Amino acid sequence: MKLFWMIVSGLCIAAAAFFLLRGNLDAAFVIAALGLVAWFLNYRLQMKAIITAEDREQNNQEEENYGEDSDDDQDYKT
């Protein structure tokens, strides 16, 4: 999906350049804005994937640490 948004972004910027050269500034602006939206959607997907991976890693570390701590707690109780 990330590649899709990059392709859409590139196509929009190319189309905006075409309209800019043809002198249609309104269409160039709107299409360039859509290209920027596509780029931000791509960036959002990348950041979401990174954050999800870090959360999983942190949860795995917490589970491992919790398992180690629970063994220590049982030793102190007896």
A tleap script that builds the chain and sets N, CA, C and O, in Angstrom:
source leaprc.protein.ff14SB
mol = sequence {
  NMET LYS LEU PHE TRP MET ILE VAL SER GLY
  LEU CYS ILE ALA ALA ALA ALA PHE PHE LEU
  LEU ARG GLY ASN LEU ASP ALA ALA PHE VAL
  ILE ALA ALA LEU GLY LEU VAL ALA TRP PHE
  LEU ASN TYR ARG LEU GLN MET LYS ALA ILE
  ILE THR ALA GLU ASP ARG GLU GLN ASN ASN
  GLN GLU GLU GLU ASN TYR GLY GLU ASP SER
  ASP ASP ASP GLN ASP TYR LYS CTHR
}
set mol.1.N position { 0.820 -1.186 0.000 }
set mol.1.CA position { 0.000 0.000 0.000 }
set mol.1.C position { 0.871 1.259 0.000 }
set mol.1.O position { 0.494 2.290 -0.558 }
set mol.2.N position { 2.061 1.154 0.648 }
set mol.2.CA position { 2.948 2.320 0.679 }
set mol.2.C position { 3.420 2.690 -0.718 }
set mol.2.O position { 3.494 3.869 -1.064 }
set mol.3.N position { 3.736 1.686 -1.514 }
set mol.3.CA position { 4.191 1.942 -2.879 }
set mol.3.C position { 3.083 2.589 -3.705 }
set mol.3.O position { 3.349 3.454 -4.539 }
set mol.4.N position { 1.858 2.174 -3.473 }
set mol.4.CA position { 0.716 2.750 -4.183 }
set mol.4.C position { 0.639 4.255 -3.964 }
set mol.4.O position { 0.472 5.014 -4.919 }
set mol.5.N position { 0.762 4.693 -2.705 }
set mol.5.CA position { 0.655 6.126 -2.416 }
set mol.5.C position { 1.833 6.905 -2.985 }
set mol.5.O position { 1.676 8.065 -3.367 }
set mol.6.N position { 3.003 6.291 -3.048 }
set mol.6.CA position { 4.146 6.965 -3.672 }
set mol.6.C position { 3.930 7.135 -5.176 }
set mol.6.O position { 4.272 8.173 -5.741 }
set mol.7.N position { 3.370 6.125 -5.815 }
set mol.7.CA position { 3.089 6.220 -7.243 }
set mol.7.C position { 2.034 7.283 -7.511 }
set mol.7.O position { 2.179 8.086 -8.433 }
set mol.8.N position { 0.972 7.292 -6.710 }
set mol.8.CA position { -0.074 8.311 -6.859 }
set mol.8.C position { 0.511 9.696 -6.662 }
set mol.8.O position { 0.194 10.623 -7.407 }
set mol.9.N position { 1.354 9.837 -5.671 }
set mol.9.CA position { 1.989 11.128 -5.403 }
set mol.9.C position { 2.825 11.587 -6.596 }
set mol.9.O position { 2.724 12.740 -7.016 }
set mol.10.N position { 3.635 10.709 -7.133 }
set mol.10.CA position { 4.468 11.048 -8.280 }
set mol.10.C position { 3.653 11.407 -9.509 }
set mol.10.O position { 3.981 12.351 -10.228 }
set mol.11.N position { 2.582 10.648 -9.750 }
set mol.11.CA position { 1.715 10.945 -10.892 }
set mol.11.C position { 1.025 12.296 -10.731 }
set mol.11.O position { 0.884 13.050 -11.694 }
set mol.12.N position { 0.605 12.588 -9.528 }
set mol.12.CA position { -0.049 13.883 -9.286 }
set mol.12.C position { 0.920 15.038 -9.502 }
set mol.12.O position { 0.549 16.052 -10.093 }
set mol.13.N position { 2.136 14.900 -9.039 }
set mol.13.CA position { 3.122 15.968 -9.228 }
set mol.13.C position { 3.451 16.129 -10.715 }
set mol.13.O position { 3.615 17.251 -11.195 }
set mol.14.N position { 3.549 15.014 -11.446 }
set mol.14.CA position { 3.804 15.096 -12.892 }
set mol.14.C position { 2.635 15.775 -13.607 }
set mol.14.O position { 2.843 16.608 -14.489 }
set mol.15.N position { 1.412 15.418 -13.226 }
set mol.15.CA position { 0.240 16.049 -13.830 }
set mol.15.C position { 0.175 17.530 -13.478 }
set mol.15.O position { -0.195 18.355 -14.313 }
set mol.16.N position { 0.533 17.865 -12.248 }
set mol.16.CA position { 0.542 19.276 -11.845 }
set mol.16.C position { 1.565 20.059 -12.656 }
set mol.16.O position { 1.307 21.198 -13.047 }
set mol.17.N position { 2.715 19.463 -12.910 }
set mol.17.CA position { 3.732 20.136 -13.733 }
set mol.17.C position { 3.215 20.348 -15.151 }
set mol.17.O position { 3.457 21.395 -15.752 }
set mol.18.N position { 2.508 19.364 -15.682 }
set mol.18.CA position { 1.925 19.498 -17.015 }
set mol.18.C position { 0.940 20.665 -17.062 }
set mol.18.O position { 0.997 21.498 -17.967 }
set mol.19.N position { 0.032 20.717 -16.076 }
set mol.19.CA position { -0.946 21.800 -16.059 }
set mol.19.C position { -0.290 23.153 -15.812 }
set mol.19.O position { -0.759 24.177 -16.309 }
set mol.20.N position { 0.779 23.155 -15.053 }
set mol.20.CA position { 1.498 24.402 -14.811 }
set mol.20.C position { 2.117 24.921 -16.109 }
set mol.20.O position { 2.056 26.118 -16.393 }
set mol.21.N position { 2.702 24.035 -16.885 }
set mol.21.CA position { 3.287 24.431 -18.165 }
set mol.21.C position { 2.227 24.891 -19.170 }
set mol.21.O position { 2.491 25.743 -20.019 }
set mol.22.N position { 1.043 24.322 -19.063 }
set mol.22.CA position { -0.045 24.707 -19.956 }
set mol.22.C position { -0.721 25.997 -19.509 }
set mol.22.O position { -1.569 26.530 -20.225 }
set mol.23.N position { -0.363 26.495 -18.351 }
set mol.23.CA position { -0.917 27.758 -17.866 }
set mol.23.C position { -2.186 27.628 -17.050 }
set mol.23.O position { -2.810 28.636 -16.717 }
set mol.24.N position { -2.579 26.409 -16.721 }
set mol.24.CA position { -3.786 26.193 -15.918 }
set mol.24.C position { -3.358 26.088 -14.453 }
set mol.24.O position { -3.170 24.992 -13.925 }
set mol.25.N position { -3.211 27.232 -13.818 }
set mol.25.CA position { -2.671 27.271 -12.459 }
set mol.25.C position { -3.611 26.661 -11.427 }
set mol.25.O position { -3.153 26.029 -10.474 }
set mol.26.N position { -4.920 26.840 -11.603 }
set mol.26.CA position { -5.870 26.282 -10.633 }
set mol.26.C position { -5.804 24.757 -10.605 }
set mol.26.O position { -5.756 24.153 -9.533 }
set mol.27.N position { -5.802 24.146 -11.768 }
set mol.27.CA position { -5.729 22.684 -11.831 }
set mol.27.C position { -4.378 22.197 -11.303 }
set mol.27.O position { -4.308 21.177 -10.617 }
set mol.28.N position { -3.314 22.921 -11.621 }
set mol.28.CA position { -1.983 22.528 -11.141 }
set mol.28.C position { -1.941 22.564 -9.621 }
set mol.28.O position { -1.379 21.664 -8.996 }
set mol.29.N position { -2.525 23.583 -9.025 }
set mol.29.CA position { -2.521 23.691 -7.569 }
set mol.29.C position { -3.310 22.549 -6.930 }
set mol.29.O position { -2.838 21.924 -5.980 }
set mol.30.N position { -4.503 22.276 -7.446 }
set mol.30.CA position { -5.353 21.226 -6.861 }
set mol.30.C position { -4.677 19.857 -6.990 }
set mol.30.O position { -4.667 19.081 -6.034 }
set mol.31.N position { -4.124 19.563 -8.140 }
set mol.31.CA position { -3.492 18.257 -8.339 }
set mol.31.C position { -2.218 18.141 -7.508 }
set mol.31.O position { -1.923 17.068 -6.982 }
set mol.32.N position { -1.458 19.231 -7.381 }
set mol.32.CA position { -0.266 19.195 -6.526 }
set mol.32.C position { -0.665 18.976 -5.068 }
set mol.32.O position { 0.012 18.249 -4.341 }
set mol.33.N position { -1.760 19.602 -4.641 }
set mol.33.CA position { -2.241 19.395 -3.264 }
set mol.33.C position { -2.646 17.939 -3.056 }
set mol.33.O position { -2.372 17.371 -1.998 }
set mol.34.N position { -3.290 17.328 -4.043 }
set mol.34.CA position { -3.649 15.909 -3.936 }
set mol.34.C position { -2.399 15.035 -3.880 }
set mol.34.O position { -2.373 14.026 -3.175 }
set mol.35.N position { -1.373 15.418 -4.617 }
set mol.35.CA position { -0.107 14.689 -4.563 }
set mol.35.C position { 0.518 14.759 -3.180 }
set mol.35.O position { 1.066 13.773 -2.686 }
set mol.36.N position { 0.434 15.928 -2.560 }
set mol.36.CA position { 0.966 16.064 -1.194 }
set mol.36.C position { 0.172 15.236 -0.206 }
set mol.36.O position { 0.744 14.653 0.715 }
set mol.37.N position { -1.140 15.176 -0.383 }
set mol.37.CA position { -1.968 14.339 0.492 }
set mol.37.C position { -1.571 12.874 0.350 }
set mol.37.O position { -1.470 12.154 1.343 }
set mol.38.N position { -1.348 12.437 -0.882 }
set mol.38.CA position { -0.922 11.050 -1.105 }
set mol.38.C position { 0.427 10.792 -0.447 }
set mol.38.O position { 0.641 9.726 0.131 }
set mol.39.N position { 1.336 11.754 -0.530 }
set mol.39.CA position { 2.648 11.587 0.097 }
set mol.39.C position { 2.507 11.490 1.614 }
set mol.39.O position { 3.165 10.660 2.241 }
set mol.40.N position { 1.651 12.333 2.215 }
set mol.40.CA position { 1.452 12.274 3.664 }
set mol.40.C position { 0.798 10.959 4.078 }
set mol.40.O position { 1.107 10.432 5.147 }
set mol.41.N position { -0.096 10.422 3.256 }
set mol.41.CA position { -0.682 9.117 3.568 }
set mol.41.C position { 0.389 8.029 3.556 }
set mol.41.O position { 0.381 7.136 4.403 }
set mol.42.N position { 1.300 8.105 2.606 }
set mol.42.CA position { 2.413 7.161 2.557 }
set mol.42.C position { 3.264 7.286 3.820 }
set mol.42.O position { 3.622 6.279 4.432 }
set mol.43.N position { 3.585 8.506 4.206 }
set mol.43.CA position { 4.402 8.745 5.397 }
set mol.43.C position { 3.682 8.242 6.649 }
set mol.43.O position { 4.306 7.667 7.540 }
set mol.44.N position { 2.370 8.461 6.712 }
set mol.44.CA position { 1.581 8.008 7.856 }
set mol.44.C position { 1.627 6.489 7.972 }
set mol.44.O position { 1.777 5.953 9.070 }
set mol.45.N position { 1.500 5.794 6.844 }
set mol.45.CA position { 1.559 4.329 6.874 }
set mol.45.C position { 2.923 3.840 7.340 }
set mol.45.O position { 3.007 2.861 8.082 }
set mol.46.N position { 3.988 4.506 6.916 }
set mol.46.CA position { 5.334 4.106 7.348 }
set mol.46.C position { 5.493 4.309 8.854 }
set mol.46.O position { 6.013 3.432 9.544 }
set mol.47.N position { 5.055 5.444 9.363 }
set mol.47.CA position { 5.184 5.716 10.795 }
set mol.47.C position { 4.319 4.772 11.616 }
set mol.47.O position { 4.719 4.336 12.696 }
set mol.48.N position { 3.134 4.457 11.107 }
set mol.48.CA position { 2.255 3.527 11.815 }
set mol.48.C position { 2.902 2.153 11.927 }
set mol.48.O position { 2.810 1.507 12.971 }
set mol.49.N position { 3.552 1.706 10.865 }
set mol.49.CA position { 4.232 0.404 10.889 }
set mol.49.C position { 5.394 0.413 11.873 }
set mol.49.O position { 5.596 -0.560 12.599 }
set mol.50.N position { 6.158 1.498 11.905 }
set mol.50.CA position { 7.297 1.596 12.822 }
set mol.50.C position { 6.816 1.606 14.270 }
set mol.50.O position { 7.382 0.919 15.120 }
set mol.51.N position { 5.783 2.375 14.545 }
set mol.51.CA position { 5.267 2.466 15.916 }
set mol.51.C position { 4.698 1.129 16.365 }
set mol.51.O position { 4.902 0.719 17.508 }
set mol.52.N position { 3.985 0.446 15.476 }
set mol.52.CA position { 3.431 -0.864 15.817 }
set mol.52.C position { 4.538 -1.864 16.124 }
set mol.52.O position { 4.431 -2.643 17.070 }
set mol.53.N position { 5.600 -1.843 15.326 }
set mol.53.CA position { 6.723 -2.764 15.560 }
set mol.53.C position { 7.401 -2.465 16.895 }
set mol.53.O position { 7.757 -3.385 17.630 }
set mol.54.N position { 7.580 -1.183 17.210 }
set mol.54.CA position { 8.203 -0.826 18.491 }
set mol.54.C position { 7.315 -1.215 19.664 }
set mol.54.O position { 7.811 -1.667 20.696 }
set mol.55.N position { 6.001 -1.042 19.513 }
set mol.55.CA position { 5.084 -1.446 20.586 }
set mol.55.C position { 5.136 -2.953 20.819 }
set mol.55.O position { 5.133 -3.412 21.961 }
set mol.56.N position { 5.183 -3.717 19.730 }
set mol.56.CA position { 5.281 -5.175 19.877 }
set mol.56.C position { 6.565 -5.567 20.590 }
set mol.56.O position { 6.561 -6.425 21.473 }
set mol.57.N position { 7.664 -4.930 20.198 }
set mol.57.CA position { 8.951 -5.238 20.824 }
set mol.57.C position { 8.931 -4.880 22.305 }
set mol.57.O position { 9.430 -5.634 23.140 }
set mol.58.N position { 8.357 -3.738 22.622 }
set mol.58.CA position { 8.289 -3.315 24.018 }
set mol.58.C position { 7.397 -4.259 24.824 }
set mol.58.O position { 7.731 -4.607 25.956 }
set mol.59.N position { 6.279 -4.671 24.257 }
set mol.59.CA position { 5.392 -5.612 24.945 }
set mol.59.C position { 6.077 -6.952 25.172 }
set mol.59.O position { 5.909 -7.560 26.229 }
set mol.60.N position { 6.848 -7.420 24.191 }
set mol.60.CA position { 7.576 -8.680 24.355 }
set mol.60.C position { 8.612 -8.558 25.468 }
set mol.60.O position { 8.778 -9.479 26.268 }
set mol.61.N position { 9.305 -7.431 25.521 }
set mol.61.CA position { 10.301 -7.226 26.577 }
set mol.61.C position { 9.630 -7.149 27.940 }
set mol.61.O position { 10.148 -7.688 28.918 }
set mol.62.N position { 8.481 -6.485 28.014 }
set mol.62.CA position { 7.772 -6.393 29.291 }
set mol.62.C position { 7.297 -7.766 29.750 }
set mol.62.O position { 7.361 -8.082 30.939 }
set mol.63.N position { 6.822 -8.584 28.813 }
set mol.63.CA position { 6.381 -9.928 29.171 }
set mol.63.C position { 7.546 -10.764 29.672 }
set mol.63.O position { 7.403 -11.521 30.631 }
set mol.64.N position { 8.704 -10.631 29.025 }
set mol.64.CA position { 9.882 -11.373 29.469 }
set mol.64.C position { 10.319 -10.890 30.847 }
set mol.64.O position { 10.654 -11.699 31.712 }
set mol.65.N position { 10.318 -9.584 31.052 }
set mol.65.CA position { 10.707 -9.039 32.354 }
set mol.65.C position { 9.703 -9.413 33.427 }
set mol.65.O position { 10.089 -9.679 34.565 }
set mol.66.N position { 8.431 -9.439 33.091 }
set mol.66.CA position { 7.414 -9.808 34.057 }
set mol.66.C position { 7.584 -11.261 34.484 }
set mol.66.O position { 7.441 -11.595 35.660 }
set mol.67.N position { 7.887 -12.111 33.524 }
set mol.67.CA position { 8.105 -13.523 33.846 }
set mol.67.C position { 9.292 -13.700 34.766 }
set mol.67.O position { 9.245 -14.538 35.666 }
set mol.68.N position { 10.358 -12.937 34.570 }
set mol.68.CA position { 11.534 -13.014 35.433 }
set mol.68.C position { 11.226 -12.472 36.822 }
set mol.68.O position { 11.659 -13.040 37.825 }
set mol.69.N position { 10.477 -11.373 36.884 }
set mol.69.CA position { 10.141 -10.772 38.173 }
set mol.69.C position { 9.222 -11.665 38.982 }
set mol.69.O position { 9.342 -11.725 40.206 }
set mol.70.N position { 8.310 -12.359 38.325 }
set mol.70.CA position { 7.374 -13.204 39.060 }
set mol.70.C position { 8.112 -14.377 39.718 }
set mol.70.O position { 7.726 -14.809 40.804 }
set mol.71.N position { 9.155 -14.891 39.084 }
set mol.71.CA position { 9.937 -15.961 39.695 }
set mol.71.C position { 10.648 -15.434 40.942 }
set mol.71.O position { 10.711 -16.124 41.959 }
set mol.72.N position { 11.180 -14.219 40.866 }
set mol.72.CA position { 11.861 -13.629 42.009 }
set mol.72.C position { 10.882 -13.378 43.148 }
set mol.72.O position { 11.226 -13.578 44.313 }
set mol.73.N position { 9.674 -12.946 42.827 }
set mol.73.CA position { 8.682 -12.670 43.859 }
set mol.73.C position { 8.305 -13.951 44.594 }
set mol.73.O position { 8.073 -13.921 45.802 }
set mol.74.N position { 8.241 -15.054 43.896 }
set mol.74.CA position { 7.883 -16.311 44.538 }
set mol.74.C position { 8.986 -16.744 45.501 }
set mol.74.O position { 8.686 -17.327 46.542 }
set mol.75.N position { 10.242 -16.478 45.185 }
set mol.75.CA position { 11.328 -16.837 46.078 }
set mol.75.C position { 11.245 -16.054 47.371 }
set mol.75.O position { 11.545 -16.592 48.436 }
set mol.76.N position { 10.848 -14.804 47.303 }
set mol.76.CA position { 10.765 -13.976 48.506 }
set mol.76.C position { 9.593 -14.355 49.386 }
set mol.76.O position { 9.647 -14.167 50.602 }
set mol.77.N position { 8.534 -14.887 48.793 }
set mol.77.CA position { 7.341 -15.221 49.574 }
set mol.77.C position { 7.555 -16.481 50.415 }
set mol.77.O position { 6.905 -16.639 51.449 }
set mol.78.N position { 8.412 -17.345 50.013 }
set mol.78.CA position { 8.566 -18.614 50.756 }
set mol.78.C position { 9.568 -18.517 51.850 }
set mol.78.O position { 9.807 -19.495 52.558 }
savepdb mol mol.pdb
quit
